[in-house]
Amino acid sequence: MISGDELILRLRELYADIDAAYRAFAREVELSCEGCDGVACCTVDLTLHTFVEMLYLRRGFNTLDVSRQLEILGRCRAMVKAREDDPFGEAYRSAVCALNMDGQCVLYEFRPMICRLAGIPHVIARPDGSTVESGGCAQYEQEIREAESSLKLDRSSFYRKMAELEIAIVHETGRRTSPRTVAEILGLEDLDEDLPWCEP
């Protein structure tokens, strides 16, 4: 039997590897997020696909003081409602992540993989042998791309390790999760049964 704490430990180890790879790449191309308010990367519909990342995000949320939790919950629920009312409307599409406050993530230590890898160009080798490539953030494209256009961070090993964690938790719980945005993970009250071990 695998415990929530063991899964979190493995996730933290994976995050440490991701952070190290990101820092090395950013140093090589001289990319800095200084002066960026995060709006381009902290989009409202950033989606998590794994139980373990949802669990870790909820654990981080539970470490905040009650007043900050209530503030975030209000933002999350407003975003969920805006998406339900009109997912392509301005009220939803112009919003940023509920955790972005004054350009800073209030759960930075607990941020998911998609946030940790944001901004730099990447390539992913898929199980079927094909590859997926994507460019960097606006700051990268404007300031660095011309000189460093061939450089891409290979995310493949990170995705494989995340998949292994998800398989472990599916075996443990007998359930799969469905993709959820940060606002849905934190703002919906009916997720507790789907997200075991959420206490910090």
BELGI-V446537 format. One record per backbone hydrogen bond with DSSP energy under -1.0 kcal/mol. CO is the residue of the C=O (numbers start at 0). NH is the residue of the N-H. If there is no record, write none. Layout:
co:CO nh:NH
co:CO nh:NH
This chain:
co:2 nh:6
co:3 nh:7
co:4 nh:8
co:5 nh:9
co:6 nh:10
co:7 nh:11
co:8 nh:12
co:9 nh:13
co:10 nh:14
co:11 nh:15
co:12 nh:16
co:13 nh:17
co:14 nh:18
co:15 nh:19
co:16 nh:20
co:17 nh:21
co:18 nh:22
co:19 nh:23
co:20 nh:24
co:21 nh:25
co:22 nh:26
co:23 nh:27
co:24 nh:28
co:25 nh:30
co:32 nh:35
co:37 nh:41
co:40 nh:42
co:41 nh:96
co:42 nh:45
co:45 nh:181
co:47 nh:179
co:49 nh:53
co:50 nh:54
co:51 nh:55
co:52 nh:56
co:53 nh:57
co:54 nh:58
co:55 nh:59
co:56 nh:60
co:57 nh:61
co:59 nh:62
co:60 nh:63
co:64 nh:68
co:65 nh:69
co:66 nh:70
co:67 nh:71
co:68 nh:72
co:69 nh:73
co:70 nh:74
co:71 nh:75
co:72 nh:76
co:73 nh:77
co:74 nh:78
co:75 nh:79
co:76 nh:80
co:77 nh:81
co:78 nh:82
co:79 nh:83
co:80 nh:84
co:81 nh:85
co:85 nh:88
co:88 nh:92
co:89 nh:93
co:91 nh:94
co:96 nh:99
co:98 nh:105
co:100 nh:103
co:103 nh:100
co:104 nh:107
co:106 nh:109
co:107 nh:110
co:111 nh:115
co:112 nh:116
co:118 nh:136
co:120 nh:152
co:121 nh:133
co:122 nh:154
co:123 nh:131
co:125 nh:128
co:129 nh:125
co:131 nh:123
co:133 nh:121
co:136 nh:140
co:137 nh:141
co:138 nh:142
co:139 nh:143
co:139 nh:144
co:143 nh:147
co:147 nh:150
co:152 nh:122
co:154 nh:158
co:155 nh:159
co:156 nh:160
co:157 nh:161
co:158 nh:162
co:159 nh:163
co:160 nh:164
co:161 nh:165
co:162 nh:166
co:163 nh:167
co:164 nh:168
co:165 nh:169
co:166 nh:170
co:167 nh:171
co:168 nh:172
co:169 nh:173
co:179 nh:47
co:180 nh:184
co:181 nh:185
co:182 nh:186
co:183 nh:187
co:190 nh:194
